[in-house]
Amino acid sequence: MTDISDKLPLRTKILYGFGASAYGIKDNGFSVFLLYYYNQVVGMRADVVSLAIAIALFVDAFIDPLIGQMTDRTRTPIGRRHPWLYGAAIPIAIAWLLLWHPPETSATLQFFYLLAMAMLVRITLSAYEVPSLALLPELSRDYHDRTSTLRFRTLFGWASGLGIMIIAYGVLLVPSEDYPVGLLNADGYSTYAIVGAGIMAFSVLVSAVSTHGRMVKRYQAEGTPPATAEGFAQMLAAFRFKPFLLLMFAGVFAFTNQGLTFAMTPYLLTHVWEFGSAELTLYSAVLFIGVLLAFLLVTPISKRTGKPKGAAMLTLFAVIVGTAPYWLRMIDFFPAPGSSYLIPILFSFLVIGIGASISAMILTMSMMADVADAYEFDVGKRTEGLFSSGMWFMQKMVGGMGILLSGVIISFIQLPSQAIPGSVDPAIVDNLALIFVSLVTVIGFAGTWAYTLFPLTERDHGERIAKLATPLPKIK
């Protein structure tokens, strides 16, 4: 019997994690810039833009389970996942370029163009992310090593997203003679797309190559291909697995808040706190401190509290700390825009809050790998791809809801197009802050409770892995 720890080498963790750079760039673009770009630069209505993005998310989300099942059932000399990993790299880059170069045409055609390109980007990313995440339970069965491995995916995902955001705010979307407001610099978004496309394709290929040899050895050692869900009824049976449903329930709240917060960030920073290009660039850089905080603390927290309790505690802490500046602003107990105290105090709250939020996300992904093992133990089928697709299905559905809510909020408060920071009616800015922080607080508290319902513990996991009849072979 194999040693159930079977921990991954550090080099493999790093290179496997590097592949998340593609998702980080995509997620940053969709969450931070896409709504703003199509609304404020292209000139589409905010609610129409958010509707197109949300529809694309919802449609794409239903494709993920099909991709998951197909990767589970793929049989090639290089295994189940790697044909998908290699095949997705170039289509991802092409789709990303097309998204940021819409034609000059009618509003109706621009809507359908945005809808089609947003779907294409997400589908091609799914063809990589679903099998890539499905590799985790196959790469290592150690309870805490999975969390440690996911730290690197999170680190590179956030680093790439924040890195390209820093480049955008500090180099590409800066004020010029033609564009006094940097975020309205149309030419900068074209360069943003080109840079992002190159990084995305490269990171996907590097990650695939880094895990290729290890996984091929595993597949060859297995001999007989593992049983998996073969039909629609078996797919539904897997998705009805109670631990999976409870984890999805918690994820609904977590990813809705993430989508809402990211989509609202440009509006909040420019109109509530009246940041210019310099402050936005600094904000992007400072956020990385929160990523590093999560990278360093999530494994010790998990070991001390367990994954479900840790995720609940971190979610609650993130909501309290992350929303505090807005609540304090409402009672005039927070530095006003222009104050020398604003940036250090605001950034301190946001960095700590984002660090806690990211840590909860890492634990959520790690718990999904434990769900796959529990299902294999109970049912005897290996469905890592299905459960991975379920995670992305949920994330896209509720992430789209967060973006849709953002567009509705912007339209409801009647924020003017191409609005200059500091020139907007204070009542509109107050409504923006109040609606945002109220929604985030309610959703966050619900997510905290939902994580406490997850039933799988470290002890249970160890007992299941030890009893599995066909453990993963040891890779030297």
DAKA-V324023 format. One record per residue. N is the residue number from 1. SS is DSSP state (2 for helix, 1 for strand, 0 for the rest). PSI is psi in radians with two decimals (* if undefined). BURIAL is 1 if it has 24 or more other C-alpha atoms within 12 Angstrom, else 0. Layout:
n:N ss:SS psi:PSI burial:BURIAL
n:N ss:SS psi:PSI burial:BURIAL
//
This chain:
n:1 ss:0 psi:2.47 burial:0
n:2 ss:0 psi:2.68 burial:0
n:3 ss:0 psi:2.08 burial:0
n:4 ss:0 psi:-0.27 burial:1
n:5 ss:0 psi:-0.95 burial:1
n:6 ss:0 psi:0.92 burial:1
n:7 ss:0 psi:2.61 burial:1
n:8 ss:0 psi:2.51 burial:1
n:9 ss:0 psi:2.62 burial:0
n:10 ss:2 psi:-0.72 burial:0
n:11 ss:2 psi:-0.74 burial:0
n:12 ss:2 psi:-0.71 burial:1
n:13 ss:2 psi:-0.78 burial:1
n:14 ss:2 psi:-0.85 burial:1
n:15 ss:2 psi:-0.62 burial:1
n:16 ss:2 psi:-0.77 burial:1
n:17 ss:2 psi:-0.53 burial:1
n:18 ss:2 psi:-0.49 burial:1
n:19 ss:0 psi:-0.41 burial:1
n:20 ss:2 psi:-0.13 burial:1
n:21 ss:2 psi:-0.65 burial:1
n:22 ss:2 psi:-0.80 burial:1
n:23 ss:2 psi:-0.64 burial:1
n:24 ss:2 psi:-0.75 burial:1
n:25 ss:2 psi:-0.78 burial:1
n:26 ss:2 psi:-0.81 burial:1
n:27 ss:2 psi:-0.72 burial:1
n:28 ss:2 psi:-0.77 burial:1
n:29 ss:2 psi:-0.82 burial:1
n:30 ss:2 psi:-0.73 burial:1
n:31 ss:2 psi:-0.59 burial:1
n:32 ss:2 psi:-0.78 burial:1
n:33 ss:2 psi:-0.51 burial:1
n:34 ss:2 psi:-0.85 burial:1
n:35 ss:2 psi:-0.81 burial:1
n:36 ss:2 psi:-0.76 burial:1
n:37 ss:2 psi:-0.90 burial:1
n:38 ss:2 psi:-0.48 burial:1
n:39 ss:2 psi:-0.98 burial:1
n:40 ss:2 psi:-0.50 burial:1
n:41 ss:2 psi:-0.95 burial:1
n:42 ss:0 psi:-0.61 burial:1
n:43 ss:0 psi:0.21 burial:1
n:44 ss:0 psi:2.68 burial:1
n:45 ss:0 psi:2.48 burial:1
n:46 ss:2 psi:-0.73 burial:1
n:47 ss:2 psi:-0.54 burial:1
n:48 ss:2 psi:-0.73 burial:1
n:49 ss:2 psi:-0.85 burial:1
n:50 ss:2 psi:-0.56 burial:1
n:51 ss:2 psi:-0.76 burial:1
n:52 ss:2 psi:-0.78 burial:1
n:53 ss:2 psi:-0.73 burial:1
n:54 ss:2 psi:-0.76 burial:1
n:55 ss:2 psi:-0.76 burial:1
n:56 ss:2 psi:-0.72 burial:1
n:57 ss:2 psi:-0.80 burial:1
n:58 ss:2 psi:-0.76 burial:1
n:59 ss:2 psi:-0.82 burial:1
n:60 ss:2 psi:-0.62 burial:1
n:61 ss:2 psi:-0.57 burial:1
n:62 ss:2 psi:-0.29 burial:1
n:63 ss:2 psi:-0.50 burial:1
n:64 ss:2 psi:-0.81 burial:1
n:65 ss:2 psi:-0.59 burial:1
n:66 ss:2 psi:-0.73 burial:1
n:67 ss:2 psi:-0.74 burial:1
n:68 ss:2 psi:-0.81 burial:1
n:69 ss:2 psi:-0.66 burial:1
n:70 ss:2 psi:-0.64 burial:1
n:71 ss:2 psi:-0.62 burial:1
n:72 ss:2 psi:-0.63 burial:1
n:73 ss:2 psi:-0.06 burial:1
n:74 ss:0 psi:2.33 burial:1
n:75 ss:0 psi:1.85 burial:0
n:76 ss:0 psi:2.91 burial:0
n:77 ss:0 psi:-0.37 burial:0
n:78 ss:0 psi:0.32 burial:1
n:79 ss:0 psi:-2.92 burial:1
n:80 ss:0 psi:-0.62 burial:1
n:81 ss:0 psi:-0.63 burial:1
n:82 ss:2 psi:-0.56 burial:1
n:83 ss:2 psi:-0.61 burial:1
n:84 ss:2 psi:-0.71 burial:1
n:85 ss:2 psi:-0.82 burial:1
n:86 ss:2 psi:-0.68 burial:1
n:87 ss:2 psi:-0.30 burial:0
n:88 ss:2 psi:-0.34 burial:1
n:89 ss:2 psi:-0.97 burial:1
n:90 ss:2 psi:-0.76 burial:1
n:91 ss:2 psi:-0.62 burial:1
n:92 ss:2 psi:-0.83 burial:1
n:93 ss:2 psi:-0.75 burial:1
n:94 ss:2 psi:-0.79 burial:1
n:95 ss:2 psi:-0.69 burial:1
n:96 ss:2 psi:-0.73 burial:1
n:97 ss:2 psi:-0.77 burial:1
n:98 ss:2 psi:-0.63 burial:1
n:99 ss:2 psi:-0.67 burial:1
n:100 ss:0 psi:0.23 burial:1
n:101 ss:0 psi:1.16 burial:1
n:102 ss:0 psi:2.64 burial:1
n:103 ss:0 psi:2.70 burial:0
n:104 ss:0 psi:1.76 burial:0
n:105 ss:0 psi:-2.87 burial:0
n:106 ss:0 psi:2.80 burial:0
n:107 ss:2 psi:-0.62 burial:0
n:108 ss:2 psi:-0.81 burial:0
n:109 ss:2 psi:-0.61 burial:0
n:110 ss:2 psi:-0.62 burial:1
n:111 ss:2 psi:-0.84 burial:1
n:112 ss:2 psi:-0.55 burial:1
n:113 ss:2 psi:-0.85 burial:1
n:114 ss:2 psi:-0.76 burial:1
n:115 ss:2 psi:-0.83 burial:1
n:116 ss:2 psi:-0.77 burial:1
n:117 ss:2 psi:-0.64 burial:1
n:118 ss:2 psi:-0.68 burial:1
n:119 ss:2 psi:-0.73 burial:1
n:120 ss:2 psi:-0.76 burial:1
n:121 ss:2 psi:-0.81 burial:1
n:122 ss:2 psi:-0.65 burial:1
n:123 ss:2 psi:-0.76 burial:1
n:124 ss:2 psi:-0.64 burial:1
n:125 ss:2 psi:-0.66 burial:1
n:126 ss:2 psi:-0.65 burial:1
n:127 ss:2 psi:-0.34 burial:1
n:128 ss:2 psi:-0.85 burial:1
n:129 ss:2 psi:-0.69 burial:1
n:130 ss:2 psi:-0.94 burial:1
n:131 ss:2 psi:-0.51 burial:1
n:132 ss:2 psi:-0.81 burial:1
n:133 ss:2 psi:-0.57 burial:1
n:134 ss:2 psi:-0.35 burial:1
n:135 ss:2 psi:-0.46 burial:1
n:136 ss:2 psi:-0.94 burial:1
n:137 ss:2 psi:-0.35 burial:1
n:138 ss:2 psi:-0.56 burial:1
n:139 ss:2 psi:-0.68 burial:1
n:140 ss:0 psi:2.45 burial:1
n:141 ss:0 psi:0.11 burial:1
n:142 ss:0 psi:2.29 burial:1
n:143 ss:2 psi:-0.88 burial:1
n:144 ss:2 psi:-0.41 burial:1
n:145 ss:2 psi:-0.50 burial:1
n:146 ss:2 psi:-0.77 burial:1
n:147 ss:2 psi:-0.73 burial:1
n:148 ss:2 psi:-0.70 burial:1
n:149 ss:2 psi:-0.73 burial:1
n:150 ss:2 psi:-0.39 burial:1
n:151 ss:2 psi:-0.67 burial:1
n:152 ss:2 psi:-0.65 burial:1
n:153 ss:2 psi:-0.77 burial:1
n:154 ss:2 psi:-0.74 burial:1
n:155 ss:2 psi:-0.86 burial:1
n:156 ss:2 psi:-0.61 burial:1
n:157 ss:2 psi:-0.85 burial:1
n:158 ss:2 psi:-0.70 burial:1
n:159 ss:2 psi:-0.74 burial:1
n:160 ss:2 psi:-0.75 burial:1
n:161 ss:2 psi:-0.82 burial:1
n:162 ss:2 psi:-0.64 burial:1
n:163 ss:2 psi:-0.80 burial:1
n:164 ss:2 psi:-0.44 burial:1
n:165 ss:2 psi:-0.67 burial:1
n:166 ss:2 psi:-0.77 burial:1
n:167 ss:2 psi:-0.72 burial:1
n:168 ss:2 psi:-0.91 burial:1
n:169 ss:2 psi:-0.65 burial:1
n:170 ss:2 psi:-0.38 burial:1
n:171 ss:2 psi:-0.82 burial:1
n:172 ss:2 psi:-0.68 burial:1
n:173 ss:0 psi:0.98 burial:1
n:174 ss:0 psi:2.69 burial:1
n:175 ss:0 psi:2.52 burial:0
n:176 ss:0 psi:-3.14 burial:0
n:177 ss:0 psi:-0.65 burial:0
n:178 ss:0 psi:-0.48 burial:0
n:179 ss:0 psi:1.53 burial:0
n:180 ss:0 psi:-0.54 burial:0
n:181 ss:0 psi:2.03 burial:1
n:182 ss:2 psi:-0.69 burial:1
n:183 ss:2 psi:-0.19 burial:1
n:184 ss:2 psi:0.16 burial:1
n:185 ss:0 psi:1.72 burial:1
n:186 ss:2 psi:-0.65 burial:1
n:187 ss:2 psi:-0.57 burial:1
n:188 ss:2 psi:-0.57 burial:1
n:189 ss:2 psi:-0.51 burial:1
n:190 ss:2 psi:-0.81 burial:0
n:191 ss:2 psi:-0.68 burial:0
n:192 ss:2 psi:-0.75 burial:1
n:193 ss:2 psi:-0.72 burial:1
n:194 ss:2 psi:-0.82 burial:1
n:195 ss:2 psi:-0.80 burial:1
n:196 ss:2 psi:-0.73 burial:1
n:197 ss:2 psi:-0.74 burial:1
n:198 ss:2 psi:-0.76 burial:1
n:199 ss:2 psi:-0.70 burial:1
n:200 ss:2 psi:-0.87 burial:1
n:201 ss:2 psi:-0.75 burial:1
n:202 ss:2 psi:-0.79 burial:1
n:203 ss:2 psi:-0.66 burial:1
n:204 ss:2 psi:-0.78 burial:1
n:205 ss:2 psi:-0.73 burial:1
n:206 ss:2 psi:-0.78 burial:1
n:207 ss:2 psi:-0.72 burial:1
n:208 ss:2 psi:-0.76 burial:1
n:209 ss:2 psi:-0.66 burial:1
n:210 ss:2 psi:-0.52 burial:1
n:211 ss:2 psi:-0.05 burial:1
n:212 ss:2 psi:-1.00 burial:1
n:213 ss:2 psi:-0.74 burial:0
n:214 ss:2 psi:-0.79 burial:1
n:215 ss:2 psi:-0.59 burial:1
n:216 ss:2 psi:-0.72 burial:1
n:217 ss:2 psi:-0.69 burial:0
n:218 ss:2 psi:-0.83 burial:1
n:219 ss:2 psi:-0.70 burial:1
n:220 ss:2 psi:-0.65 burial:0
n:221 ss:2 psi:-0.49 burial:0
n:222 ss:2 psi:-0.61 burial:0
n:223 ss:0 psi:-1.47 burial:0
n:224 ss:0 psi:2.27 burial:0
n:225 ss:0 psi:2.51 burial:0
n:226 ss:0 psi:2.63 burial:1
n:227 ss:0 psi:2.52 burial:0
n:228 ss:0 psi:-3.14 burial:1
n:229 ss:0 psi:2.10 burial:1
n:230 ss:0 psi:-0.38 burial:1
n:231 ss:0 psi:3.11 burial:0
n:232 ss:2 psi:-0.71 burial:0
n:233 ss:2 psi:-0.69 burial:0
n:234 ss:2 psi:-0.56 burial:0
n:235 ss:2 psi:-0.80 burial:1
n:236 ss:2 psi:-0.65 burial:0
n:237 ss:2 psi:-0.71 burial:0
n:238 ss:2 psi:-0.73 burial:1
n:239 ss:2 psi:-0.27 burial:1
n:240 ss:0 psi:0.02 burial:0
n:241 ss:0 psi:2.16 burial:1
n:242 ss:2 psi:-0.84 burial:0
n:243 ss:2 psi:-0.62 burial:1
n:244 ss:2 psi:-0.82 burial:1
n:245 ss:2 psi:-0.71 burial:1
n:246 ss:2 psi:-0.64 burial:1
n:247 ss:2 psi:-0.69 burial:1
n:248 ss:2 psi:-0.66 burial:1
n:249 ss:2 psi:-0.78 burial:1
n:250 ss:2 psi:-0.71 burial:1
n:251 ss:2 psi:-0.51 burial:1
n:252 ss:2 psi:-0.83 burial:1
n:253 ss:2 psi:-0.73 burial:1
n:254 ss:2 psi:-0.80 burial:1
n:255 ss:2 psi:-0.45 burial:1
n:256 ss:2 psi:-0.79 burial:1
n:257 ss:2 psi:-0.70 burial:1
n:258 ss:2 psi:-0.84 burial:1
n:259 ss:2 psi:-0.72 burial:1
n:260 ss:2 psi:-0.80 burial:1
n:261 ss:2 psi:-0.80 burial:1
n:262 ss:2 psi:-0.76 burial:1
n:263 ss:2 psi:-0.53 burial:1
n:264 ss:2 psi:-0.26 burial:1
n:265 ss:2 psi:-0.85 burial:1
n:266 ss:2 psi:-0.65 burial:1
n:267 ss:2 psi:-0.74 burial:1
n:268 ss:2 psi:-0.80 burial:1
n:269 ss:2 psi:-0.65 burial:1
n:270 ss:2 psi:-0.51 burial:1
n:271 ss:2 psi:-0.60 burial:1
n:272 ss:2 psi:-0.80 burial:1
n:273 ss:0 psi:-0.09 burial:1
n:274 ss:0 psi:0.84 burial:1
n:275 ss:0 psi:2.55 burial:1
n:276 ss:0 psi:-2.94 burial:1
n:277 ss:2 psi:-0.72 burial:1
n:278 ss:2 psi:-0.78 burial:1
n:279 ss:2 psi:-0.64 burial:1
n:280 ss:2 psi:-0.68 burial:1
n:281 ss:2 psi:-0.77 burial:1
n:282 ss:2 psi:-0.70 burial:1
n:283 ss:2 psi:-0.77 burial:1
n:284 ss:2 psi:-0.74 burial:1
n:285 ss:2 psi:-0.73 burial:1
n:286 ss:2 psi:-0.58 burial:1
n:287 ss:2 psi:-0.52 burial:1
n:288 ss:2 psi:-0.44 burial:1
n:289 ss:2 psi:-0.67 burial:1
n:290 ss:2 psi:-0.65 burial:1
n:291 ss:2 psi:-0.80 burial:1
n:292 ss:2 psi:-0.64 burial:1
n:293 ss:2 psi:-0.79 burial:1
n:294 ss:2 psi:-0.74 burial:1
n:295 ss:2 psi:-0.71 burial:1
n:296 ss:2 psi:-0.56 burial:1
n:297 ss:2 psi:-0.36 burial:1
n:298 ss:2 psi:-0.72 burial:1
n:299 ss:2 psi:-0.81 burial:1
n:300 ss:2 psi:-0.68 burial:0
n:301 ss:2 psi:-0.76 burial:1
n:302 ss:2 psi:-0.74 burial:1
n:303 ss:2 psi:-0.55 burial:1
n:304 ss:2 psi:-0.67 burial:0
n:305 ss:2 psi:-0.33 burial:0
n:306 ss:0 psi:2.76 burial:1
n:307 ss:2 psi:-0.86 burial:1
n:308 ss:2 psi:-0.84 burial:1
n:309 ss:2 psi:-0.72 burial:1
n:310 ss:2 psi:-0.76 burial:1
n:311 ss:2 psi:-0.70 burial:1
n:312 ss:2 psi:-0.83 burial:1
n:313 ss:2 psi:-0.74 burial:1
n:314 ss:2 psi:-0.65 burial:1
n:315 ss:2 psi:-0.79 burial:1
n:316 ss:2 psi:-0.79 burial:1
n:317 ss:2 psi:-0.71 burial:1
n:318 ss:2 psi:-0.71 burial:1
n:319 ss:2 psi:-0.80 burial:1
n:320 ss:2 psi:-0.86 burial:1
n:321 ss:2 psi:-0.73 burial:1
n:322 ss:2 psi:-0.52 burial:1
n:323 ss:2 psi:-0.20 burial:1
n:324 ss:2 psi:-0.77 burial:1
n:325 ss:2 psi:-0.63 burial:1
n:326 ss:2 psi:-0.70 burial:1
n:327 ss:2 psi:-0.76 burial:1
n:328 ss:2 psi:-0.60 burial:0
n:329 ss:2 psi:-0.63 burial:0
n:330 ss:2 psi:-0.43 burial:1
n:331 ss:0 psi:0.35 burial:0
n:332 ss:0 psi:0.70 burial:0
n:333 ss:0 psi:0.49 burial:0
n:334 ss:0 psi:2.54 burial:1
n:335 ss:0 psi:2.41 burial:0
n:336 ss:0 psi:2.81 burial:1
n:337 ss:0 psi:2.36 burial:1
n:338 ss:0 psi:-0.31 burial:0
n:339 ss:0 psi:2.50 burial:0
n:340 ss:0 psi:-0.29 burial:0
n:341 ss:0 psi:-0.26 burial:0
n:342 ss:2 psi:-0.95 burial:1
n:343 ss:2 psi:-0.89 burial:1
n:344 ss:2 psi:-0.68 burial:0
n:345 ss:2 psi:-0.83 burial:0
n:346 ss:2 psi:-0.81 burial:1
n:347 ss:2 psi:-0.60 burial:1
n:348 ss:2 psi:-0.79 burial:0
n:349 ss:2 psi:-0.83 burial:1
n:350 ss:2 psi:-0.67 burial:1
n:351 ss:2 psi:-0.79 burial:1
n:352 ss:2 psi:-0.74 burial:1
n:353 ss:2 psi:-0.73 burial:1
n:354 ss:2 psi:-0.60 burial:1
n:355 ss:2 psi:-0.75 burial:1
n:356 ss:2 psi:-0.72 burial:1
n:357 ss:2 psi:-0.76 burial:1
n:358 ss:2 psi:-0.70 burial:1
n:359 ss:2 psi:-0.74 burial:1
n:360 ss:2 psi:-0.65 burial:1
n:361 ss:2 psi:-0.71 burial:1
n:362 ss:2 psi:-0.79 burial:1
n:363 ss:2 psi:-0.61 burial:1
n:364 ss:2 psi:-0.84 burial:1
n:365 ss:2 psi:-0.66 burial:1
n:366 ss:2 psi:-0.65 burial:1
n:367 ss:2 psi:-0.50 burial:1
n:368 ss:2 psi:-0.66 burial:1
n:369 ss:2 psi:-0.64 burial:1
n:370 ss:2 psi:-0.60 burial:1
n:371 ss:2 psi:-0.74 burial:1
n:372 ss:2 psi:-0.71 burial:1
n:373 ss:2 psi:-0.72 burial:1
n:374 ss:2 psi:-0.68 burial:1
n:375 ss:2 psi:-0.70 burial:1
n:376 ss:2 psi:-0.71 burial:1
n:377 ss:2 psi:-0.74 burial:1
n:378 ss:2 psi:-0.65 burial:0
n:379 ss:2 psi:-0.44 burial:0
n:380 ss:0 psi:0.32 burial:0
n:381 ss:0 psi:2.47 burial:1
n:382 ss:0 psi:1.90 burial:1
n:383 ss:0 psi:0.75 burial:1
n:384 ss:2 psi:-0.66 burial:1
n:385 ss:2 psi:-0.72 burial:1
n:386 ss:2 psi:-0.81 burial:1
n:387 ss:2 psi:-0.62 burial:1
n:388 ss:2 psi:-0.75 burial:1
n:389 ss:2 psi:-0.60 burial:1
n:390 ss:2 psi:-0.68 burial:1
n:391 ss:2 psi:-0.81 burial:1
n:392 ss:2 psi:-0.61 burial:1
n:393 ss:2 psi:-0.90 burial:1
n:394 ss:2 psi:-0.79 burial:1
n:395 ss:2 psi:-0.74 burial:1
n:396 ss:2 psi:-0.71 burial:1
n:397 ss:2 psi:-0.90 burial:1
n:398 ss:2 psi:-0.49 burial:1
n:399 ss:2 psi:-0.68 burial:1
n:400 ss:2 psi:-0.63 burial:1
n:401 ss:2 psi:-0.68 burial:1
n:402 ss:2 psi:-0.75 burial:1
n:403 ss:2 psi:-0.71 burial:1
n:404 ss:2 psi:-0.76 burial:1
n:405 ss:2 psi:-0.68 burial:1
n:406 ss:2 psi:-0.82 burial:1
n:407 ss:2 psi:-0.69 burial:1
n:408 ss:2 psi:-0.73 burial:1
n:409 ss:2 psi:-0.82 burial:1
n:410 ss:2 psi:-0.73 burial:1
n:411 ss:2 psi:-0.67 burial:1
n:412 ss:2 psi:-0.72 burial:0
n:413 ss:0 psi:-0.10 burial:1
n:414 ss:0 psi:0.86 burial:0
n:415 ss:0 psi:2.20 burial:1
n:416 ss:0 psi:2.65 burial:0
n:417 ss:0 psi:2.58 burial:1
n:418 ss:0 psi:0.71 burial:1
n:419 ss:0 psi:2.39 burial:1
n:420 ss:0 psi:2.25 burial:0
n:421 ss:0 psi:2.33 burial:1
n:422 ss:0 psi:-0.18 burial:0
n:423 ss:0 psi:-0.08 burial:0
n:424 ss:0 psi:2.53 burial:1
n:425 ss:0 psi:2.19 burial:0
n:426 ss:2 psi:-0.54 burial:0
n:427 ss:2 psi:-0.66 burial:0
n:428 ss:2 psi:-0.75 burial:1
n:429 ss:2 psi:-0.72 burial:1
n:430 ss:2 psi:-0.73 burial:1
n:431 ss:2 psi:-0.67 burial:1
n:432 ss:2 psi:-0.87 burial:1
n:433 ss:2 psi:-0.76 burial:1
n:434 ss:2 psi:-0.82 burial:1
n:435 ss:2 psi:-0.77 burial:1
n:436 ss:2 psi:-0.92 burial:1
n:437 ss:2 psi:-0.53 burial:1
n:438 ss:2 psi:-0.79 burial:1
n:439 ss:2 psi:-0.80 burial:1
n:440 ss:2 psi:-0.70 burial:1
n:441 ss:2 psi:-0.84 burial:1
n:442 ss:2 psi:-0.81 burial:0
n:443 ss:2 psi:-0.71 burial:1
n:444 ss:2 psi:-0.72 burial:1
n:445 ss:2 psi:-0.69 burial:1
n:446 ss:2 psi:-0.70 burial:1
n:447 ss:2 psi:-0.65 burial:1
n:448 ss:2 psi:-0.82 burial:1
n:449 ss:2 psi:-0.71 burial:1
n:450 ss:2 psi:-0.65 burial:1
n:451 ss:2 psi:-0.50 burial:1
n:452 ss:0 psi:-0.22 burial:1
n:453 ss:0 psi:-0.24 burial:1
n:454 ss:0 psi:2.25 burial:1
n:455 ss:0 psi:-0.23 burial:1
n:456 ss:0 psi:2.23 burial:1
n:457 ss:0 psi:2.99 burial:1
n:458 ss:2 psi:-0.72 burial:1
n:459 ss:2 psi:-0.80 burial:0
n:460 ss:2 psi:-0.73 burial:0
n:461 ss:2 psi:-0.81 burial:1
n:462 ss:2 psi:-0.72 burial:0
n:463 ss:2 psi:-0.70 burial:0
n:464 ss:2 psi:-0.81 burial:1
n:465 ss:2 psi:-0.67 burial:1
n:466 ss:2 psi:-0.51 burial:0
n:467 ss:2 psi:-0.19 burial:0
n:468 ss:0 psi:2.37 burial:1
n:469 ss:0 psi:-0.51 burial:0
n:470 ss:0 psi:1.33 burial:1
n:471 ss:0 psi:2.79 burial:1
n:472 ss:0 psi:2.39 burial:1
n:473 ss:0 psi:2.57 burial:1
n:474 ss:0 psi:2.33 burial:1
n:475 ss:0 psi:2.15 burial:1
n:476 ss:0 psi:* burial:0
//
